[in-house]
């Protein structure tokens, strides 16, 4: 204890020393002192969440060039550098103690070797820079869902972003019991030139789950650096595994039903597949767009949003399809844009914003002009496909009033969705909890997007939309979902959605706003107020029900031909998908539950019987008895 205090006294000014020591937790002192010894910062700033401290962080992010002011005085822009534009899955490793394994699906490294690598990469990498120490809480404060977190970083952009995204926790830490479990985050951007990380080839993320610690280095992209986001999710999944709850890559929203009823849904979609836009459609309220914790409380599943802000993909956000986000991004409220284009008038532009493309400006490649190419001769778009915005949820007009309820909200339905051009129908309901967990959650596939490094458009196995973040064996993770339903008296219904069906010209065959109808159908089904057609893969909507919902909520017609095109059961594609999923589990997931194979094989048999009777493409009405 004395050694740590001596390190802190030597490195911190009197003001910052007193701010840190006002938190009585000795493990906090130890973590900060060890970070100082390793990273060797020039100065240390401890943020106490006061207006003066948080404004200092924002102003310093601008002064250091990590962010630049825009025409709107509440807005700034950040650029990550040309080669640091998405989550780096390949260099995100679990540090696994000797004798343990997380299964071949998860990238991992021997813990001792990994910690040595981390120390080598982070040794002295804050020299001539200032270290920021921040305190946050995942989930509402003073709640069964609360997880306290410490973030250490040398990036004022990271510290500023987290101020918009998370619940401030300095005062919470001052009353925290000594033995409370804490998540620890340590990040450094490494060497910078023009405020951009230069050692991106040596970037990495190491997750030491034994000590609940995440290390991130030589990177600035928020998905690799904002520890409380997907990095903390990996730690939360292990905590949930120990304590019999679920930490999920899910939005949380309220769908307004008949009368004044509101039904809460969670939804798991891979990044870039409509998760944020679904949670913000007209006629709904939002609690969160990305991460949720689910617990059984008093016989029901209740959920909270881990965060209190949105780090969303801005591509294709436009006034018609995304009015709530559009209004926020054009209002006098705080927002950080990243990897968009900035015009000569200091206005942000992004792909699909509904305006004529700009001719020149500044983007992640530096000065940009129409026709500019990269080193391979490929044209550089004016904004990155994975460009983002960061805003606070309370600034949204449709924020739900239960966002900070310490008990969470009752979940009425769970939705799984992905990017699928030719297989799943736009919306369907599972037969029961077990069937939904296995055929919709554990069988989720999605085509890759620009949210992660690597080629886009590749179909990937992504169970529960959480494959990139699962930190226990996949088989155990699935079993946890199956067991979770046994602890609940009233189970929510499970649904799947797919907004990305295409025609022979690879054009989408449904409109972005149609999801409003799918949500309304799910809301009615969750209360048992309309019937559905039982098919080999689940329950599908009756045409007449959807026709009424299209008229009521979108004020447009819904021709029977369109229904037939959208909801035909594509048997060969479904059989091929089933075979792919079975093969993955048979060959790479040794601890997959036996019930998974039984449920998938039974679905395969139903599809083959239907194919023999009705052919390769079957209209839903063929199953009406």
N, C-alpha and C positions, 0 to 999 in steps of 0.2 A: 504493500500500500504506500509506504513512504517513498519508494522509488518512483512510482507512477505520479505521485503528487509533485515530486521534485522535477520530473520531466515537464509536467504541465506548468508549474511555476516558471520554469526557464523559458518555455515556448510561448506562453500566453501573456498578453497585457493584463494588468490588474483587473480591468473591467471584464474581459473575457474569462479570466480565471474565476472571478466571482460568479459569473453567469453559469459556468460549467459546474462549479461546486455547489450551486444552489440545488442541483439535482443530486440527491444523496446516494444514488445507486453507484456502488464502487465498481461494478462491471463496466459502467459507462466511462468512468474515469480511466480504467485500464484500456478499453478499446481505443479511446482517443489518444492516450499516451503511446500505445503501440503503433498507431497509425502515424504519429509524429516521428517516432523513431525510424520507421520504415521509409516514409515518403519524404521526410526532411523538408517540410514547407518553410518558406521565408517568414510567413505570419499565419496565425490561426484566428478565424472569426467564428464565434459561437453565436448563433441566432436564437434570440429568446422570443420570437414571434411578435414582438412589438411592431407597431406601424413603422417606427424609425428603422428597425433592423431589416424588415422585409423590403422596405423601399430602398435601403442601401444595397441589398442584393440585386434588385432590378437595375438600379442606376449603375452598379459596377459591371453587370453583364453588358450594358451598353458601352461603358467607358473602355472596357477591355476588348471590344470588338466582337464579342460572342453573339451579341444581338445588335441590330441597328434600328433606329426609330423610323417609323413610317409617317405618312401624312396624318393619319389618325393618331393623336397624341397618346392614346391608350394601347397602341399596337406596336409590336416589334417583329423583326424577322431574324431568323437564325439559319445559317448554312452549315451543313455537316461535312462538306468536302466531297469531291467527285466519287471517291471509292468507299464512302461510309454512309450508305443511304438506307440501310435496312438491318433487321436482326441478322446476326451472323450465327446461324445454327451450327455450322461446322466447327467454330471455335468456342462454342459454349459447352463446357465440360462439367460433369459432376465429379467431385473428388471423393472417391470411394475407399473407405478403410479396407485394409488387407483382409481377404476372406469374404468380402461382400461383392455382390453383383446386382445391377439393376436390370439386367437382360440386354440382349444384343441390339434392341431397338433404340437404346439410349446411349449417347456419347459419354464416355466416362474415362477416368484416369486414376491411377493409384494416388491415394490422398497425400502421402508423404512426398512423392515426386511432384504432385501438383502444387502443393504449398511451396516447395522449393522453387518451382517455376514462377509462381506468383511473386515470391519475394525478389527474385532476380529481375522480373519485369517492372516491379513497382518500387524498387530500391532507388530512392532519391528522385523520383519522377515528379515531385512537387517543388523541386528547388527553384527559387526565384518566383514562386507562385504562392498564392494564399489558399490555405485550406479552410473550407466551410464545414461547420458541424451543425446539422439540423435534426430536429425531432418531430416525428409524425406518428399518426395512429391509422392503421388499416381498419376500416369499419368504423361505426359510430363510437364515440368516446363512452367509457364506463358502460360497456355492453358485453354480453357473453361472446360477441363476435370480435371484440377489440384485440388487435395485435400491435404493440408498440414497436417502433422502428427508429433506428439511428442511421442517418445518412451522412457519410463523409465524402466530400468531393472537392476537386479544385476547379470545377466548372460552375460559374455563376449562372450560366444558362440552365444547367441541371437543377440547381437550387431554386431558381426562379420558376421553372416549370413545375416542380413539385409543390411550390406554394399555391399554384392554381389547381393542381390535381388532387391534393390530399388534405386531410384534416390536420391542422397544426397541433403539435403534441408537447410543446415545451412545458406548459403548466401541468399537463397530464403526467409527464415524467417526474415532476417534482413531488407528486403524491404516489408514485408507483412503488409497490412493495419490492423489497430487495430481490426476492426470488422469482419475480415475474419473468416469463419467457419473452425474449426480445429478439427481433431480427436485426442483423448488423449488415450495413452496406458500405463498401469502400470503393471509390471510383477515382481514377485520374485520366484526364485526356492525354497525358503524356506530352511530348514535345509539340509545340505549336509554331506554325508559320502563318501569319495573317489570321490568327485565331482558329486555325484548322489543324487537327491532329495529323502529324506527318508520318508516324510509325504505324499506319493502319495495317501493314503486313504483319505486324507483331501484336495486333489487338487480340483481345480475348476476354472471356467471362468464365470465372471458375466459381463453382458453387460447393462450398464446404458444408454439407447438410449436417454433419456431426456437430458443428458449432453454430449453425444457423447464420452463416456468414457468406456474403456474395462479394467477390472481387471482380472489378471491371477496369480494363486499362487500354490505353492507346486508341480510344474510340470516343465519339461524341454523339452518335445517333441515339436518340432517346430510348429506343427499345433495348439497347445494349448498356445504357448508362443510368437511367432512372430506376434505381434499385427497387423501389416500391411497386413497380409494375409487374411485368412477367417474371422478373428475377425472383421477387418475393413470392410470386404465385407458386414457384417450385418448392419453396420452403413451406408454404402454407399447405400444399398437398400432403406433405409428409406429416405435418402437425394434424391435419384432418384425419389422416390414416390412423394415427395413434388415438385420436379422441372421438372417432366415429361420427364425423360430419364430412361435408364435401366443400372443397375449394375449386371453383370452376371458372372457365373462360366463357362467361355468360353475361348478356345484358339483363337488366331487370326493369320492367315497365308495367304500367297500368293501362289496360284496355277498357274503354268505357262501353258498357253494354246497355241493354234496355233500361229505361228509367234513369236512376242515378247510380246504377251498379258499376263497380269498377273491379276488374279481375286482374290479378298480377301474374305476369308470365316471365319466366327466365328463357334465355335463348342462347345456344352455343353455335356460333358460326366462326370459321377461320377468318383471319384478317382479310379485308377486301372483299367480303362476300355478303355485305348488306346488313351487318350487325348493328352498326350505329344508325343507319337510315331506317331500319325497322323499329328501333327503339324511339324514333322521333317522328313517326308519321302523324298526320292530322288525326285528331280524335283520341290521342293517347297521352299519357304522362310518363316522364322518364325518371327513374331512380338511378340507373347506371347503364353504360353502353358497353362494358368490357369485362369486368370481373365481379364475381358474386361469391359470397359464402352462404352455404345452406346448412341449417341445423334443424333436427326434430325438436319442436317445443310444443308441449301440451297436445300431442297427437297429430300435429300438422307440420308440414315443411314450411319453415320461415326463412327468409333470405334478406341480406343487406347488400348494398353496393360497397365494395372495398374502398372505392375512391370517392372523390367529390368534384371531379372535373372530367374533361374529355380530351384525349390525345387522339384525334380522329384523322382518317384519310380524307383529304380535301378534294381529291380528283372527282370530277363530275358533280360536285356540290353546286347546285344552281337554284335560282329563285323559285322556279316552278316546282321542282321535286323535293327541295329541302328548305322550305320557308323558315323554319325555326332557326336552323344553323345559319342560313343566309342573313337573317336579321341580326343575329348576334355578331357575325363577322363584319357587319356594317354599322355597328352601334358603338356608343361611347363606353365600352366596357373592356377590361383587359383581355388581350389575345396575343398569342405568339404564333406566327406563321413560320414554317420551316420548309426549305427547299422548293419554294414557289419562285416565280419570277417577280422582280420589282421593277416597275416602270420608271421613266425619268421623273414622273410626278410622285414617286414614292408610294405607289399603289400596288398591292399584291395581285398577281394573276396566277391562275392555275388551269390545268387541263380540264376541259369540259365545264367551264364556268358560265357558258352561255353567251360569251362575247366573241367578237372577232379576234383571232390570234394576234398577239403583238408582233412588232417587227424587230424590236431590240429591247434590251434591259440587262439586269444583273440576275444570275441564278447560281446554282451550285457549281457551275463550271467557270464562274467569273463573269466577265463581260460576255453577253450573249447577243447574237444577231441571227436573223432568219437564214437558215442554210448552214449554220456552224456545225462542224463535224468533230468527232473525237479522234483519237490516235489510230483507230481502225478504219476511219473513213465513214463511220455511221453517224447519221444526223442526230444532233443533240436536241431533244424537245425543249420548249421554252420553260417548262417546269417538270420536276421529276414525277414519275407515276406514283411514287409513294410520298409525295409532299403531304404535309400535315398541318393541323391547327391545334392549339391548346387553349381551352377556355374553361371557365368555372361553370359548374352545373347551376348554381343559383342565378346565373345571368340568363338562363333559358326561360322562355315564357311558359313552357310546359313542364317545368320541374314539379315532381310529385311532392306533396306536403309531408309525406312519410319518410323522406330520404334519411333523416337522422333518428328515426325511431330505434331505440336500443334493442327492441325485441324483433326488429325486422318486420316484413310483411308476409302474409300467407300466400304461398305459391299455388295458383290455380291451374297452371299448365307449364310444361317444359317443351321447348322447341329445339330441334336440331336441323341445321341447314348448311349447305355448302354450294360450291360452284360446280354444276353438273349439267352438261349440255344435252344429254340424251337419255337419261334413265328415270330419275325420280319425278313424280308429278309435282305440281306446285304446292299442294298441301294434302296431308293425310294424317290419320290418327292411328296409333298402335292399338292392338287388341287389349293389352294390359301393361302393367309396369315392366314385367320381365321381357315381354316382346319388344317394348319400346326401347329399353336399355340396350338390348342386344342388336336388334335389326336397324335401329335408327341412331343410337348413340355409339355403340361399339363398332358399328359397320359404316360409320361416316367416312366418305371419300370426298375430296374436293380438289379442284384444279388450282395449282399454285398461282400466286399473284406477286406483285412487286413489293409486298410487305416483307418478304424475306429475300435474301440473296440467292441467286440462281435463276434458271429459266422459268418463265411464267407459262401457264397453260398445261402443266404436267399433272395428270391425275395422281393424287397421293392419298394413301391410307392415313386417316386423321381421326382416330376415335375420340368422340366427345369434343371435337375441335380443340383438343388439349395435348396432342401428341408431342408438340414442341416443348411442353412444360411439365409433363408427367415426371415425377421424381421417385416413383416406386415402380415395381414391375407392372406391366400392362395387365397381366392376369389378376393381380391383387387389386388394381385400380377398378377393373370391371366388377370384381366380386364385391368391392365396397359399395358400388352403386346398387347392385342387386340386394345386398344386405340392408342398405339404407332404407329401402322401401318397407322392410319388415318392422322398423321402429316407428311406423307412422300409421295412425288410425284412418285418416282420410288422405288418399294418395292423389296428387295431381295427375291429369292425363298427359300423355306424351305424344308429341306431334313431330312431323318432319315437314320442311318446306324446301322449295327449289325455285329461285327466281330466274334461272339461267338456261332454261330449255331453248334450243335454237332450231331453226328450220334448215333446209338443205343448203341455204346460202349463208349459214352461220349467223343469221340475224335472230335476235331474241323475239320470242313469240308471245311474251306478256309485257305489260307496261310496268314501270317502276312503282306506280301508284296502286297497282293491283294488290300489293301486299296488304293494303288496308282491308280489303275484302277477306283475304285469307285469315287475318287476325280476328275479324268479326265472326267468321265461321268458327274458329277455334274457341272464341269466347262463349258462343252459344253452346258448343259441344261440351265445354268444361262444366256447364250447368245442366247438361242433359236435356236441352230445350228443343233440339232438332235431331232428326234421325240421320243415318248415314248408310252408305252401301258397303257391305262387307265383301272385301276382295281378298285375293291370296296374300297381299302384303299389308293390309290394314283397312281402315274405314275411309271411304272417299265421300265427298259432298254430292248430294243430289243436285242436278242441274237447276231445278226451280228455286232451290234455296240460294244458290249463288246468283242467279238472275235477279232476285229481289235485293240481295245485298249490294250488287253492282249499281242498281238503280238508286237505292237508299243512300249509299255512302259515296259513290262516285258520279251519280247522276248520268250514267251512260248505259247503253245496252250491253248485253252479253249473249251474242248469238250461239245457238246450239252447236254450230260448226266449230266455234272457238273452244267451247267446253270440250267437245270430242277430241280436238287436237291437243289440248293441254292435259286432259285427264285420261287419255287412252293408256292402258297398261302395256308398256313396251317389254314384252316377255323376253326376247333374246338378250336385251341389254340387262334386264334384271337378273337373269340366270347367270350371265357373265360376271356381273358384279358379285353375286353370291359366291361364285366359284373363286373369284379373286380374294374375297374376304376370308373364306374358309382356308384357302391356301396360306395366307399370311399367318393365320392363327395356328394352323397345323405345323408350319415350318419354322416360325420364328417366336412364338409365344408359348413356351413350354408349360406355363402355369395357367393357361386359359381355362376357365371353368368348364366342366363337362356340359353344363346346361346350355352354354353358348352353341356348341356343335349341334345339340338336339334341336334347338330353336331354329337355327339357320338351315339345317337339313330338312326340317318340317316345312319351312317356307319354300325351299327348293322343290319339294314334292308337290306342294300346292300349285306352284307356277307351272310345273311340267304337266300336271293334270289339266290345268286351264288351257295350256297351249294345245294339248291334244284335242281338246273339245272345241276351242274357239279360234285358234290360230295364233300368229305372232303378235298381233296388235289388237287389244281387246277393249271395247267400249265398256265403261263402268256399268251401263244398264244391263249388260249381259249377265251380271251377277245378282240382279234383282229377282227375288223369288216371288 
